[in-house]
Amino acid sequence: MSKQPSKPPLHPSIIQVPMEVLNSYLKQANINSKQCMFCGTIGNYSFNSIIYEFRPFFRGGIAIGGNIPTVPAILIICKNCGDIRFISTIITQMTPQVIANQPPQSKDPLNGR
């Protein structure tokens, strides 16, 4: 039996919700009883702890810096049809816990300060 290759590590700047915090939220939200609004399957979801950042569309370009609103969220995906739900880590109060668990950066990678 061949050993499956391990996944490469995530980029160090990627922020994740601690799994115990995410699991606690999903248990409280009773995710296993939720019905997919597209296919009707109940409780067949996939998720991970990576926080994704949603920002406004800039006609295909990428805007960096300035006062650009962003929404941090985790994804919950229906394993049956692929419908994706976005859960705000701000509204669910997972973001402050994530920030508190991150090591301080010595330099801002965007402007070198």
C-alpha angles and dihedrals in degrees: 000000000000122000115243113240114255119245115257114251118265120256107274092239093061110105121215133191108240107258093235089056092047093046090049091053093047091049091048090047088050091227093176090068097047119111121222107245092217106044103013096235112149123226099344100131138143124206143161134197099250114121111224122203121223119197137169119284113257100194091275096313129108119239116204124190128001125083100316115159115230133182119211113211145160121228127236112191128195107235091208104053105005097243108161124216120195118214116196112232089203097055091043090047094235094122098070090051090051094050091048090054095051121099114241116261117232092210135024101244091211102054103013096240 
